[in-house]
Amino acid sequence: MNLPTTSDALALVGATASGKTASSLEVASLLASEGITCEIISADSRQCYRFLTIGTAKPTEAERASVPHHFMDCFNPDETCSAGEFGSQAASILADIRSRGNFPVIVGGSGLYVQALCDGMFEESEQSYEDTNTEYNRQQQETRSRLQAEFEARGIEALYEELRQHDPTSAEKYADRNPRRIIRALEHFLITGVALSEAHEKAHQTRSFSTMFIGVACEREKLYQRINTRTETMFRTGIIEETESVLRMGYAPTLNALNTVGYKECIAYLHGEMSRDRAQELTAQNTRRYAKRQGTWFRRDERIKWLEAPPKELAREVVRTLLGT
């Protein structure tokens, strides 16, 4: 059978623990029965890191063996991948999937990563990112603090020269050496991988593929209970030991990859700063807060069709829509 004609790709998005992974596997199974081979692209800012498995709720080895998965275990914890870099690399992966006659399914809860892949990176207000995207907010605070410290230690000329290397157009625009604007432009490039001047010049990049967006919905109380249960399972099955193992490899506890819900609480426990029960309690609480922010982000996108159903039922509805049946 030919590939779906309604869309070139499917994006399954939603909050953590909403059922995206299970739904994506059911979609792949149903499409396989129609002669269509799926490959999954993980749009998750943490599943791309090696050694971080339990805390990022990666699909099991069996699940990954049943359907090819991309952008998992690509980087060591001390490496970084901006949303812009992800968008560029994942777009190439998606094009390759389609060139082989297979169908790409994008799965993830990192809104900025989904946006970078499906729409390209473009400039929005700083406030909208801070309010709705945990990944951007975390990286922004870390990057801004580093740049501010560099400014205080080396002066504005050092930062201005760095900006000239990465974004000469913005450097020319900010020839007055305004520290706030130079730091902002550098911050944007270092986080997104896209020059601020380029983002301003091109408000929106149109991708060469069309995407059908499906939101995996879950009633709030049910979602929070799933998060609580998932957190209990993570602590029971070894997230503390996994965190300890990563630290023993020599990776610093201050790395951005480890500044992640679950791992940062485990690090605090391992450093004697809180009890195991408190670490588990805080992990569940912070995951619930993150899920709320994810919901805020995705519900701004009017392209997303929200479905609330068990994975098998949701997958049947999605496949019917994809195939136009």
C-alpha positions as a Markdown table, in Angstrom:
| # | Residue | x | y | z |
|---|---|---|---|---|
| 1 | Met | 0.0 | 0.0 | 0.0 |
| 2 | Asn | 1.1 | 3.6 | -0.7 |
| 3 | Leu | 2.0 | 6.0 | 2.1 |
| 4 | Pro | -0.9 | 8.1 | 3.6 |
| 5 | Thr | -1.8 | 10.9 | 1.3 |
| 6 | Thr | -3.4 | 13.2 | 4.0 |
| 7 | Ser | 0.0 | 14.0 | 5.6 |
| 8 | Asp | 3.7 | 13.4 | 5.2 |
| 9 | Ala | 4.3 | 12.8 | 8.9 |
| 10 | Leu | 2.4 | 12.3 | 12.1 |
| 11 | Ala | 3.2 | 14.1 | 15.4 |
| 12 | Leu | 1.9 | 12.6 | 18.6 |
| 13 | Val | 2.3 | 15.2 | 21.3 |
| 14 | Gly | 1.2 | 15.8 | 24.9 |
| 15 | Ala | 2.2 | 15.8 | 28.5 |
| 16 | Thr | 4.5 | 13.3 | 30.1 |
| 17 | Ala | 2.8 | 10.1 | 31.1 |
| 18 | Ser | -0.2 | 10.8 | 28.9 |
| 19 | Gly | 0.4 | 7.7 | 26.8 |
| 20 | Lys | 2.3 | 8.9 | 23.8 |
| 21 | Thr | 4.7 | 6.0 | 23.6 |
| 22 | Ala | 2.0 | 3.3 | 23.9 |
| 23 | Ser | -0.1 | 5.2 | 21.3 |
| 24 | Ser | 2.7 | 5.5 | 18.9 |
| 25 | Leu | 3.5 | 1.8 | 19.0 |
| 26 | Glu | -0.2 | 1.0 | 18.4 |
| 27 | Val | -0.2 | 3.4 | 15.4 |
| 28 | Ala | 2.9 | 1.7 | 14.0 |
| 29 | Ser | 1.3 | -1.8 | 14.5 |
| 30 | Leu | -1.9 | -0.8 | 12.7 |
| 31 | Leu | -0.1 | 0.9 | 9.8 |
| 32 | Ala | 2.1 | -2.2 | 9.5 |
| 33 | Ser | -1.0 | -4.3 | 9.0 |
| 34 | Glu | -1.8 | -2.0 | 6.1 |
| 35 | Gly | 1.6 | -2.5 | 4.6 |
| 36 | Ile | 3.1 | 0.8 | 5.9 |
| 37 | Thr | 6.3 | 0.7 | 7.8 |
| 38 | Cys | 6.7 | 3.4 | 10.5 |
| 39 | Glu | 9.8 | 4.9 | 12.0 |
| 40 | Ile | 9.6 | 7.0 | 15.2 |
| 41 | Ile | 11.5 | 10.2 | 15.8 |
| 42 | Ser | 11.8 | 11.1 | 19.4 |
| 43 | Ala | 11.2 | 14.8 | 20.0 |
| 44 | Asp | 12.4 | 14.7 | 23.6 |
| 45 | Ser | 15.1 | 16.9 | 24.9 |
| 46 | Arg | 16.3 | 14.3 | 27.4 |
| 47 | Gln | 15.8 | 10.9 | 25.7 |
| 48 | Cys | 18.6 | 11.9 | 23.3 |
| 49 | Tyr | 21.1 | 11.3 | 26.2 |
| 50 | Arg | 22.9 | 8.0 | 26.8 |
| 51 | Phe | 22.7 | 6.4 | 30.2 |
| 52 | Leu | 19.5 | 8.4 | 31.2 |
| 53 | Thr | 16.9 | 5.7 | 30.7 |
| 54 | Ile | 14.7 | 5.2 | 33.7 |
| 55 | Gly | 14.2 | 8.9 | 34.5 |
| 56 | Thr | 13.4 | 9.8 | 30.9 |
| 57 | Ala | 10.9 | 6.9 | 30.4 |
| 58 | Lys | 12.5 | 5.7 | 27.2 |
| 59 | Pro | 10.7 | 2.9 | 25.4 |
| 60 | Thr | 11.9 | -0.6 | 26.4 |
| 61 | Glu | 14.5 | -2.4 | 24.3 |
| 62 | Ala | 11.7 | -4.7 | 23.0 |
| 63 | Glu | 9.6 | -1.7 | 22.0 |
| 64 | Arg | 12.5 | -0.1 | 20.2 |
| 65 | Ala | 13.2 | -3.3 | 18.4 |
| 66 | Ser | 9.7 | -3.6 | 17.2 |
| 67 | Val | 9.8 | -0.1 | 15.5 |
| 68 | Pro | 12.9 | 1.8 | 14.5 |
| 69 | His | 13.5 | 4.8 | 16.8 |
| 70 | His | 15.6 | 7.8 | 16.0 |
| 71 | Phe | 17.2 | 10.5 | 18.2 |
| 72 | Met | 17.6 | 8.4 | 21.3 |
| 73 | Asp | 21.0 | 7.7 | 23.0 |
| 74 | Cys | 22.7 | 10.1 | 20.6 |
| 75 | Phe | 24.7 | 12.2 | 23.0 |
| 76 | Asn | 26.7 | 11.8 | 26.2 |
| 77 | Pro | 25.4 | 13.7 | 29.2 |
| 78 | Asp | 28.2 | 16.3 | 28.9 |
| 79 | Glu | 27.3 | 17.1 | 25.3 |
| 80 | Thr | 24.5 | 19.5 | 24.2 |
| 81 | Cys | 22.0 | 19.6 | 21.5 |
| 82 | Ser | 20.0 | 22.8 | 21.0 |
| 83 | Ala | 16.4 | 22.8 | 19.6 |
| 84 | Gly | 17.7 | 24.3 | 16.4 |
| 85 | Glu | 20.3 | 21.6 | 15.9 |
| 86 | Phe | 17.7 | 19.0 | 16.7 |
| 87 | Gly | 15.3 | 20.5 | 14.1 |
| 88 | Ser | 17.9 | 20.4 | 11.4 |
| 89 | Gln | 19.2 | 16.9 | 12.1 |
| 90 | Ala | 15.7 | 15.5 | 12.7 |
| 91 | Ala | 14.4 | 17.0 | 9.4 |
| 92 | Ser | 17.2 | 15.2 | 7.6 |
| 93 | Ile | 16.2 | 12.0 | 9.3 |
| 94 | Leu | 12.6 | 12.5 | 8.4 |
| 95 | Ala | 13.5 | 13.1 | 4.8 |
| 96 | Asp | 15.5 | 9.9 | 4.7 |
| 97 | Ile | 12.6 | 7.9 | 6.3 |
| 98 | Arg | 10.3 | 9.1 | 3.5 |
| 99 | Ser | 12.9 | 8.5 | 0.8 |
| 100 | Arg | 13.0 | 4.8 | 1.8 |
| 101 | Gly | 9.2 | 4.6 | 1.5 |
| 102 | Asn | 8.5 | 4.6 | 5.2 |
| 103 | Phe | 6.3 | 6.8 | 7.3 |
| 104 | Pro | 7.7 | 9.1 | 10.0 |
| 105 | Val | 5.9 | 9.4 | 13.4 |
| 106 | Ile | 7.2 | 12.2 | 15.7 |
| 107 | Val | 6.7 | 11.5 | 19.3 |
| 108 | Gly | 7.5 | 13.9 | 22.1 |
| 109 | Gly | 6.6 | 16.3 | 24.9 |
| 110 | Ser | 9.3 | 18.9 | 24.3 |
| 111 | Gly | 7.3 | 21.6 | 22.5 |
| 112 | Leu | 10.2 | 23.6 | 21.3 |
| 113 | Tyr | 11.7 | 20.4 | 19.7 |
| 114 | Val | 8.5 | 19.5 | 18.0 |
| 115 | Gln | 8.3 | 23.1 | 16.7 |
| 116 | Ala | 11.9 | 23.1 | 15.5 |
| 117 | Leu | 11.3 | 20.0 | 13.5 |
| 118 | Cys | 7.8 | 20.6 | 12.1 |
| 119 | Asp | 8.0 | 24.4 | 11.6 |
| 120 | Gly | 11.7 | 25.4 | 11.8 |
| 121 | Met | 13.0 | 27.7 | 14.4 |
| 122 | Phe | 11.6 | 31.2 | 14.5 |
| 123 | Glu | 11.7 | 34.1 | 17.0 |
| 124 | Glu | 8.9 | 34.5 | 19.5 |
| 125 | Ser | 8.8 | 36.7 | 22.5 |
| 126 | Glu | 11.2 | 35.8 | 25.3 |
| 127 | Gln | 8.3 | 35.8 | 27.8 |
| 128 | Ser | 6.3 | 33.1 | 25.9 |
| 129 | Tyr | 9.3 | 30.7 | 26.1 |
| 130 | Glu | 9.8 | 31.4 | 29.7 |
| 131 | Asp | 6.2 | 30.8 | 30.6 |
| 132 | Thr | 5.6 | 27.7 | 28.7 |
| 133 | Asn | 8.8 | 25.7 | 27.9 |
| 134 | Thr | 10.9 | 24.2 | 30.7 |
| 135 | Glu | 13.8 | 23.2 | 28.4 |
| 136 | Tyr | 14.2 | 26.7 | 27.1 |
| 137 | Asn | 13.8 | 28.3 | 30.5 |
| 138 | Arg | 16.4 | 26.0 | 32.1 |
| 139 | Gln | 18.9 | 26.5 | 29.3 |
| 140 | Gln | 18.2 | 30.3 | 29.3 |
| 141 | Gln | 19.0 | 30.7 | 32.9 |
| 142 | Glu | 22.1 | 28.7 | 32.7 |
| 143 | Thr | 23.4 | 30.4 | 29.6 |
| 144 | Arg | 22.5 | 33.9 | 30.7 |
| 145 | Ser | 24.4 | 33.3 | 34.0 |
| 146 | Arg | 27.5 | 32.1 | 32.2 |
| 147 | Leu | 27.4 | 35.0 | 29.8 |
| 148 | Gln | 26.9 | 37.5 | 32.6 |
| 149 | Ala | 29.8 | 36.1 | 34.5 |
| 150 | Glu | 32.0 | 36.2 | 31.4 |
| 151 | Phe | 31.0 | 39.9 | 30.9 |
| 152 | Glu | 32.0 | 40.7 | 34.4 |
| 153 | Ala | 35.3 | 38.9 | 34.1 |
| 154 | Arg | 36.4 | 39.8 | 30.6 |
| 155 | Gly | 34.3 | 42.8 | 29.6 |
| 156 | Ile | 31.9 | 43.5 | 26.7 |
| 157 | Glu | 34.6 | 43.3 | 24.0 |
| 158 | Ala | 35.1 | 39.6 | 24.5 |
| 159 | Leu | 31.3 | 39.0 | 24.2 |
| 160 | Tyr | 31.1 | 41.3 | 21.2 |
| 161 | Glu | 33.8 | 39.4 | 19.4 |
| 162 | Glu | 32.0 | 36.1 | 20.1 |
| 163 | Leu | 28.8 | 37.6 | 18.7 |
| 164 | Arg | 30.7 | 38.7 | 15.6 |
| 165 | Gln | 31.8 | 35.1 | 15.0 |
| 166 | His | 28.3 | 33.6 | 15.4 |
| 167 | Asp | 26.0 | 36.4 | 14.2 |
| 168 | Pro | 27.9 | 39.2 | 12.4 |
| 169 | Thr | 24.6 | 40.9 | 11.3 |
| 170 | Ser | 23.5 | 41.3 | 15.0 |
| 171 | Ala | 27.0 | 42.5 | 15.9 |
| 172 | Glu | 26.8 | 45.2 | 13.3 |
| 173 | Lys | 23.4 | 46.2 | 14.6 |
| 174 | Tyr | 24.6 | 46.4 | 18.2 |
| 175 | Ala | 27.9 | 48.2 | 17.4 |
| 176 | Asp | 27.1 | 50.5 | 20.4 |
| 177 | Arg | 28.2 | 47.5 | 22.5 |
| 178 | Asn | 24.9 | 47.4 | 24.6 |
| 179 | Pro | 25.6 | 44.6 | 27.0 |
| 180 | Arg | 22.0 | 43.5 | 27.5 |
| 181 | Arg | 21.4 | 43.2 | 23.7 |
| 182 | Ile | 24.7 | 41.5 | 23.0 |
| 183 | Ile | 24.0 | 38.9 | 25.8 |
| 184 | Arg | 20.5 | 38.4 | 24.5 |
| 185 | Ala | 21.7 | 37.8 | 20.9 |
| 186 | Leu | 24.4 | 35.4 | 22.1 |
| 187 | Glu | 22.0 | 33.6 | 24.4 |
| 188 | His | 19.6 | 33.1 | 21.5 |
| 189 | Phe | 22.3 | 31.6 | 19.3 |
| 190 | Leu | 23.8 | 29.3 | 22.0 |
| 191 | Ile | 20.3 | 27.9 | 23.0 |
| 192 | Thr | 18.7 | 27.5 | 19.6 |
| 193 | Gly | 21.7 | 27.2 | 17.2 |
| 194 | Val | 20.1 | 30.0 | 15.1 |
| 195 | Ala | 21.4 | 33.5 | 14.8 |
| 196 | Leu | 19.0 | 36.1 | 16.2 |
| 197 | Ser | 19.3 | 38.1 | 13.0 |
| 198 | Glu | 18.3 | 35.1 | 11.0 |
| 199 | Ala | 15.3 | 34.5 | 13.3 |
| 200 | His | 14.2 | 38.1 | 12.9 |
| 201 | Glu | 14.8 | 38.1 | 9.1 |
| 202 | Lys | 12.7 | 35.0 | 8.6 |
| 203 | Ala | 9.7 | 35.0 | 11.0 |
| 204 | His | 8.7 | 31.5 | 9.9 |
| 205 | Gln | 10.5 | 28.7 | 8.0 |
| 206 | Thr | 8.1 | 26.5 | 6.0 |
| 207 | Arg | 9.1 | 22.8 | 6.0 |
| 208 | Ser | 8.8 | 20.8 | 2.8 |
| 209 | Phe | 6.6 | 18.2 | 4.5 |
| 210 | Ser | 3.1 | 18.4 | 6.0 |
| 211 | Thr | 2.3 | 17.1 | 9.5 |
| 212 | Met | -0.8 | 15.8 | 11.1 |
| 213 | Phe | -0.8 | 16.8 | 14.8 |
| 214 | Ile | -2.5 | 14.6 | 17.3 |
| 215 | Gly | -2.6 | 15.5 | 21.0 |
| 216 | Val | -2.8 | 12.6 | 23.4 |
| 217 | Ala | -5.2 | 14.0 | 26.0 |
| 218 | Cys | -5.7 | 12.8 | 29.6 |
| 219 | Glu | -8.0 | 14.2 | 32.3 |
| 220 | Arg | -5.9 | 16.1 | 34.9 |
| 221 | Glu | -6.6 | 13.9 | 37.9 |
| 222 | Lys | -5.9 | 10.7 | 35.9 |
| 223 | Leu | -2.7 | 12.2 | 34.5 |
| 224 | Tyr | -1.5 | 13.2 | 37.9 |
| 225 | Gln | -2.2 | 9.7 | 39.2 |
| 226 | Arg | -0.2 | 8.2 | 36.3 |
| 227 | Ile | 2.6 | 10.5 | 37.1 |
| 228 | Asn | 2.6 | 9.4 | 40.7 |
| 229 | Thr | 2.5 | 5.8 | 39.7 |
| 230 | Arg | 5.3 | 6.3 | 37.1 |
| 231 | Thr | 7.4 | 8.0 | 39.8 |
| 232 | Glu | 6.9 | 5.2 | 42.2 |
| 233 | Thr | 8.0 | 2.7 | 39.5 |
| 234 | Met | 11.1 | 4.8 | 38.6 |
| 235 | Phe | 12.3 | 4.8 | 42.2 |
| 236 | Arg | 11.4 | 1.1 | 42.6 |
| 237 | Thr | 13.3 | 0.1 | 39.5 |
| 238 | Gly | 16.5 | 2.0 | 40.0 |
| 239 | Ile | 16.5 | 5.7 | 39.1 |
| 240 | Ile | 18.7 | 6.4 | 42.1 |
| 241 | Glu | 21.2 | 3.7 | 41.1 |
| 242 | Glu | 21.1 | 4.9 | 37.5 |
| 243 | Thr | 21.9 | 8.5 | 38.7 |
| 244 | Glu | 24.7 | 7.2 | 40.9 |
| 245 | Ser | 26.1 | 5.2 | 38.0 |
| 246 | Val | 26.2 | 8.3 | 35.8 |
| 247 | Leu | 28.0 | 10.3 | 38.5 |
| 248 | Arg | 30.5 | 7.5 | 38.9 |
| 249 | Met | 31.3 | 7.7 | 35.2 |
| 250 | Gly | 32.7 | 11.2 | 36.0 |
| 251 | Tyr | 29.8 | 13.3 | 34.8 |
| 252 | Ala | 29.3 | 16.4 | 36.9 |
| 253 | Pro | 26.0 | 16.7 | 38.8 |
| 254 | Thr | 25.7 | 20.3 | 37.5 |
| 255 | Leu | 25.4 | 19.3 | 33.8 |
| 256 | Asn | 22.3 | 20.5 | 32.0 |
| 257 | Ala | 21.3 | 16.9 | 31.2 |
| 258 | Leu | 21.2 | 16.0 | 34.9 |
| 259 | Asn | 19.3 | 19.2 | 35.7 |
| 260 | Thr | 16.2 | 17.2 | 34.9 |
| 261 | Val | 13.2 | 16.2 | 37.0 |
| 262 | Gly | 14.0 | 12.9 | 38.7 |
| 263 | Tyr | 17.8 | 13.1 | 38.4 |
| 264 | Lys | 18.2 | 16.4 | 40.2 |
| 265 | Glu | 16.1 | 15.1 | 43.1 |
| 266 | Cys | 18.2 | 11.8 | 43.2 |
| 267 | Ile | 21.4 | 13.9 | 43.2 |
| 268 | Ala | 20.1 | 15.8 | 46.2 |
| 269 | Tyr | 19.3 | 12.5 | 47.9 |
| 270 | Leu | 22.8 | 11.1 | 47.1 |
| 271 | His | 24.4 | 14.2 | 48.5 |
| 272 | Gly | 22.5 | 13.8 | 51.7 |
| 273 | Glu | 20.3 | 16.8 | 51.2 |
| 274 | Met | 17.0 | 15.0 | 51.5 |
| 275 | Ser | 15.5 | 11.6 | 52.3 |
| 276 | Arg | 14.6 | 9.1 | 49.6 |
| 277 | Asp | 10.9 | 9.6 | 50.3 |
| 278 | Arg | 11.3 | 13.3 | 49.9 |
| 279 | Ala | 13.2 | 12.9 | 46.7 |
| 280 | Gln | 10.4 | 10.7 | 45.3 |
| 281 | Glu | 7.7 | 13.1 | 46.5 |
| 282 | Leu | 9.5 | 16.1 | 44.9 |
| 283 | Thr | 10.0 | 14.2 | 41.7 |
| 284 | Ala | 6.3 | 13.5 | 41.4 |
| 285 | Gln | 5.4 | 17.1 | 42.3 |
| 286 | Asn | 7.8 | 18.7 | 39.8 |
| 287 | Thr | 6.7 | 16.3 | 37.1 |
| 288 | Arg | 3.1 | 17.4 | 37.6 |
| 289 | Arg | 4.2 | 21.0 | 37.3 |
| 290 | Tyr | 6.1 | 20.2 | 34.1 |
| 291 | Ala | 3.1 | 18.4 | 32.7 |
| 292 | Lys | 1.0 | 21.5 | 33.3 |
| 293 | Arg | 3.5 | 23.6 | 31.4 |
| 294 | Gln | 3.6 | 21.1 | 28.6 |
| 295 | Gly | -0.2 | 21.4 | 28.3 |
| 296 | Thr | 0.0 | 25.1 | 28.2 |
| 297 | Trp | 2.5 | 25.0 | 25.4 |
| 298 | Phe | 0.7 | 22.5 | 23.2 |
| 299 | Arg | -2.8 | 24.0 | 23.7 |
| 300 | Arg | -1.6 | 27.2 | 22.0 |
| 301 | Asp | -1.3 | 25.2 | 18.7 |
| 302 | Glu | -4.6 | 25.2 | 17.0 |
| 303 | Arg | -3.4 | 22.5 | 14.5 |
| 304 | Ile | -3.5 | 19.9 | 17.2 |
| 305 | Lys | -6.5 | 17.6 | 17.3 |
| 306 | Trp | -6.9 | 16.3 | 20.9 |
| 307 | Leu | -8.0 | 12.7 | 21.4 |
| 308 | Glu | -8.6 | 11.1 | 24.8 |
| 309 | Ala | -8.8 | 7.3 | 24.6 |
| 310 | Pro | -6.8 | 4.2 | 25.4 |
| 311 | Pro | -3.9 | 3.6 | 23.1 |
| 312 | Lys | -5.5 | 1.0 | 20.9 |
| 313 | Glu | -8.7 | 3.1 | 20.4 |
| 314 | Leu | -6.7 | 6.3 | 19.8 |
| 315 | Ala | -4.5 | 4.6 | 17.3 |
| 316 | Arg | -7.5 | 3.3 | 15.3 |
| 317 | Glu | -8.9 | 6.8 | 15.1 |
| 318 | Val | -5.5 | 8.2 | 14.0 |
| 319 | Val | -5.0 | 5.6 | 11.3 |
| 320 | Arg | -8.5 | 6.1 | 10.0 |
| 321 | Thr | -7.8 | 9.8 | 9.6 |
| 322 | Leu | -4.3 | 9.2 | 8.1 |
| 323 | Leu | -5.7 | 6.7 | 5.5 |
| 324 | Gly | -8.9 | 8.7 | 4.9 |
| 325 | Thr | -11.1 | 5.8 | 5.6 |
